[in-house]
């Protein structure tokens, strides 16, 4: 069956033993309700919005329907129509500009606090990066691996960044690139914007860098998300060179970042994998099949640690304004080696000493 160990990569009995913070049943239940409650709210809100939209279109005249929806259709915000514009700023494509970051929300939203506590989420920053971040004009591209099944850690870490990157946070100079589709889904779009996300399109990323922003990027994207397997550290990087090229062009250091625990949050299934891979390649839509705590969308109780390595000046040795293919390949190889080195140096400290990083 779908939920059997033959469908899933590993059964519950096969999960490797790792050091974890022991939580009571009440603590697990709280996390279970936080994750699944938020998902249920988002789902019910969107279903209700579709029902209302259908009612308006089916009961009102064509002229009335067009008058109601046209402004939002033209602005690209039709899917978010039923969220109050005065509260959420609908009608303005914030994700295509500088975003709409809300630091207090990212740090203090009670659901995020429950989630961070459940994952025992921690951040470790290299000494070299700490020193570089102190510069008034400090700017970086943070390349994070692996993506994981849902990359929940990305949202949750936003509220922790001021503690570790005080200079960048004070300037509100950190943005995360997120898939365009996320900004088409009500509530998810607002969460993404409030936690520092902007659209992942090339022109948006280049504009943000030109404006002095640092970028958080998950280069593995949907391909890496779909290939996530419990208990296996593998990333999709060999063909991901765009972020290196961008850094070379803008003369900005790249920081390798590894998230220990990310791949162990859920059990994943390979059911209909080829079909889902086709959809991902053809339409850029990732449909992961997974289950977590008690068979739900809440991850397992896994200590999660985000480790920031040292900045890499990938543009060193570049002769022109644009990198040649050879220069790009060389800098990309250096990044791959530094990321693997970071993983090897830190894996024992986070109880992953028996794992090997697979780079695809």
N, C-alpha and C positions, 0 to 999 in steps of 0.2 A: 504494500500500500504506500501512499504518499509519505506517511509518517514513519515508515519502517526504516530499519538501519540499512536496508538495501537501497533505499532511495536517498537517504542522507549519508553524507560522507563518513560520519562517525555516529555510533549510537551513544547513549548517555554513559553506558558502562565503559566505553572506550576513551572517555575524556582523560587526557593526561593530568597527573596530579601536580598542582602548583601551589605555592604559598599564597593564601588568600586571607583577607580580613573576614573573620567569622561574624556573620550577621544573624540576629534573632529572626524568628518567623515574622514578628511584627515589622522588622526592618525590611525584610524581603517583600512583605505584603504592601508596604508603603511604596516601594519602588515599582512593584507590579501595577499598582493603581496609578502611579504617576505616568508611567510610559503608556500603558494601555488606555488610561483615561484621556490623555492628551490626544492619542490617535483617534479614539472614539469621538471626541469633540470635533476634531478636524473633519472626520468623515461625515458625521451627522450634519455639521454646518454646511458642507458642500452639497450633500444630498438635498437638504432643505432649500438651498439656493437654486438648485436645478429645478426643483418642484415649483418654486415660486416663479422662476423664469418661464417654465412651460405654461403655467397658469396665465401669466401676463400675455405671452405670445398667442395663446389659444383663445383667450377671451377678449382681448382688446383689438382694435382695428390695426391694420398694417401701419397707418400713419402714426398712431399713438405709440406702437411698439418701437418703430424706428426712432421717434423723437426721444423715447426713454433710453434706448441703448446706444444710439449713434455716437454721442460724445465719448463714451467709454470704449466703444469699438475702435474709434479713430485713435484714441490714446493708447490702445493695446491693453487696456485693463478690463475688458468685458467679463472675464471669468471672476473678477473681484467686485462685480457690480454691487452686490448686496452688503458690502462693508461700508459703513459711514465714511464719507469723504472727509468730513471735518476732523475725524479722529485718526484716520489712517493715511490721509493725503492722496487718495485715489485720484487718478487723472494726471499725476506727475510720474514719469518713469524714473523713479529714484535709482533703480538698479543700473540704469544706463548712464548715470551721472556719478555723484559722489556717495551714493547710498543714503541710508537714513538711520545711522547707528544710534542706539540708545543704551549707553553703558550701564545705567542703573538697572535696566531690565535684564541685561545679560548677566549681571553680577548677582542680583537679588531676587529674581523670580523664584518663588518657593519650589516650583517643580524642578527647575534646574538644580537647586541646592540638594534636593532629594536624590536626583540622578548622580550628581557629583559625589555625594557621600556613598552611595551604593557602589559606584565603581572605584571608590577610593582614588579618584583622579588626581594625578600629580604631574607637575611640570619640572623638568630639569634643564637648565641652560648652561652651556659650556662657558668657561671663563673667558675665552676669546670673544664670544658673542656678547657677553656682559660688558666687556670693555668697549667693543665697537658700538654698542647700543647707546653708550653715554655721549657720543658725538652729537652735536646739535642737529646736524643734517643727516643723521644715520638713516639708512634706507636698505631694505633687504627684500629678497624673494625667498620665502619659507616654503620649501618643497617637502610636503608631508607624505609619508608612506607608512603602512598601506592604507588604502581607502576604507577597507572593511565593508561589511554588509550594508551599513547605513551611515557611517561616519558621524554618529551622534557626538563623538568626542569633540568634533570641530565646533559645534554650537556651545557645548558645555565649557570648553576651554576659553571661550571669549571673555567670560566674566573673571577669569583668573589672570589674564594677560597683564593688567595694570601692576600686579605684584612683581612680575618678572621682566616687563619691558616698560618701566616708568616713563622714560623719555618719549617713546613712540606713543604710548597711551595718553600722555598728557597732551600731545599734539593731535590726538585722534587720527593717527597716521597709519593705522593697520586696517586693511580691507581683505576680505576673503572672496575668491572667485567661486561662483556657484552656477550650476547649470541653468540655462534660460527657462526651462520648463518649471522650475521651482517658483519662479516669479509669476506663474500663471495660475497658481493654486492658492485660493484664499486661506488665510491663517498661516500656512507654510511660508507664503511670500512675506508676510509681516515678520514672522520669526526670523527669517533669513535676513531681512533688512535691518532689524533691530540688533542682530548679532554681528553686524559688520559686513554683510555680503553685498557684492555687486555682480553684475552679469559677467560671465566668463568669456564673452566675445573679445577678440583680439584688440579691437579699437578701444574698448572700455578699459582693458588692462593697461594698454599703452598710455591712455590719458591719465589713469590713476598714478602710474609711475612718473609721468611727466609733472604731475602735481605734487610730487614728493611723498606719495604714499608707499608703504611697504605692502607686499601682497602675500597672502597665504594661499597656496595652490596645492591641490591634490592631483598631480599629473597623471596618475593611473586611471582616473575617471571611471566611467561605466565599465570599461573592459576589466579593470582591476576589481571593481565591485562584484562583477558577475563571477569572477574566478576565485573569489574568497572561499577558503576551506578551513574548517575548524582544525586547529592543531598544526597547521602548515603555514610557514612564513614565506609567502611568495608575493612578488610585486610585478607590475607591468611597467617596465621602464626602458627596455632596449630601443623601442621605436618612439619614445616620448622625448623629443628634443626641442619642442617649441619653447618651453620655459627657459631652457638654457640659451637659446637664440635670443629671446627677449632680454634676458639679463646681460648678454654680451652687447647687444645693440644699445642698451640704456646704461651700460657700465655700472651695473648694480651687483653686489655679491649675492650668491645663492647659499642658503643654509639648508643642509640636509637634516630632515627631522624624521624620527622613527617612533611609531606608537606601539609600545609593547602591550599586549593584551587585546588589541583591536580585533585580531582574527579569531579570538576565542569567545567572543560575545554571543555568538549564535551557532547552531548547527545548520548547515546549508544542504540543500538538495540539488542533485543534478538531473532531476526529472525534467524532461523537455528542454534540456540544456541547449541542444543545437537550434531549436526553434527560438529560444530566448536570445541566443547569441546572434541569430540572424536579425531579430528585431533591434537588438542593440547596434549592430553594424549598419543596418539600413536606415533606422529612424532615430538612433541615439537614445533609445528608451531601454532602461535596464529594469528587468523584472526579477528580483531575487526571490527564491523560495527559501524560507528559513523559519526557525523557531528558537525561542529562548526560554527563559524561566517559566516553568509550568506550561510549556507549549505555547507561550504568548510572544508578543512583540517586545517584551522587556528582556534585556540581555541577561546572560548568566552573571553571577557574582564573580567578576574578574577584576583584579587590581589592574588599573590602566595607567600607564606612565608615558608621557609625551616627552621625548628627549630631543633637545635642540643641539645640533653639532656646531662646529666652528664655521664661520663664513668662508666661502670659497670665491676668490676673485677669478671667475671663469673667463673674464675678458683680458686677463694678462696675456701678453704676446700677440694680441689681435692687431693687425696692421692697418686695416681700414675701418670705415664706419659700420660696415656690415661684415659679419664673419663669413669666411669661405667655408666650403663643405668640410675641408680638412680641419680647419680651426674649430668648427662646431663639433665634429666628431671627437676631436682631442679633448675639448672641454667637457663634453658629455661623458667620456670615459673616465675623466678625473672625478666627476661627480659620482658616478656609479661606484668607483673604488672608495671614495670617502664615505658614502652611505653604507656600504658593506663593512667598512672599517668601524664605523659608529655602532653598527649592529653587533659586531663581534666583540667590541670593547665593553658593551653594556649588557649583553644578554644574560650573563651569569648573575649580575646584580639584581636582575628582575625575574630570576627563576626560569629563564629560558635557555639555560646552558646547553641543553641537548639539541637545540634547534639549529638549522642551517638556513640561511637566507637564499631563496631561489629567485633569480632575476630573469624575467621573460621579456 
